[in-house]
């Protein structure tokens, strides 16, 4: 059976009445191809290396507040690490 929303329902007998339960529908979004996996891995490596650059730079130069902020909130560390690479800091 299909209801108004297009989802499937299955009915089961339980004692004196009928109970309806929703059947799970699976969505297929395609496969993870090599190009997508390589791009994702490259983006993760880029972010991690920028974050690690920030941590090492702050530890070497005694910038403790930025070290704590960059370690606790990784986007701060990533932005700071990219800034160190391009000479912003």
N, C-alpha and C positions, 0 to 999 in steps of 0.2 A: 504493500500500500504506500502511496505517496500522500503527504499532507500538503498544506498550502505553501510551505517553505521548500518543498522538494526533498525533504529528508525522509529516510526510511524508518519505519516503525515496525517492530515485531510484537505480536501479542502472545501472552502466555496465560494459561489458565492457572489461577491460584485460589484454590478453595472454591468459594461460591461465585467469584466474579472474574473478570478479565483484567489483567494488568498490562500496560503498554510500556515497552522499554525501547530506547533509541538504539539503533544499530550504528556502530561506528563506521564512518566512511573514510577511506584512505585517499589521500591526494598524492599524485605522483608529480613531482616538480622536475623530473629529469635526473640524469646521472651527474656525478662529479667528474668532469673530464680533467685531463692532465693540465690543460691550460689554466683552468680555474683554480685547481689545487696549487699549481706553481705560483700563481698570482697571490693567493691567500698566504702561502708560506713566505713569499717575498715581503709582503706587507707586515706580517708578524715579525720577521727578522729585522726589518727596518725600524719598527717601533721599539723592539727590545734593545737594539743597539743604540738608538737615540736615548732611551731611558738609562741604559747602563753608562753611556757617556756622561749624562748629567750627574749620576751618582758618583762616578769616579772624579769628575771635575770638582764637584762640591766638596768631596772628602779631601782632595788634594789641596784645595785653596781655602779650607776652613770656613766654608759658607754653611754653617749648621742649620739655620732656619730653612734655607732653600733645599738642603739635603733632606730634611725631615718632610718638607712639603712634597718634594719630588718623589720620595720613596713611598709616602702614604697615598698620594693622589697621582697615579701614573701619567695622566695627560699633562700635568705640570712638568714632570720629568721629561716627557717626550718633546714637548715644545722647547724646553730649556736645552735639551741635548741637540736638537736641530739648530738652535741658535748658537750653540758652541761650535758646531760644525761650520757654520757660515760666518763666524766671527762676530756675532751679535753680542756675545758676552766675553 
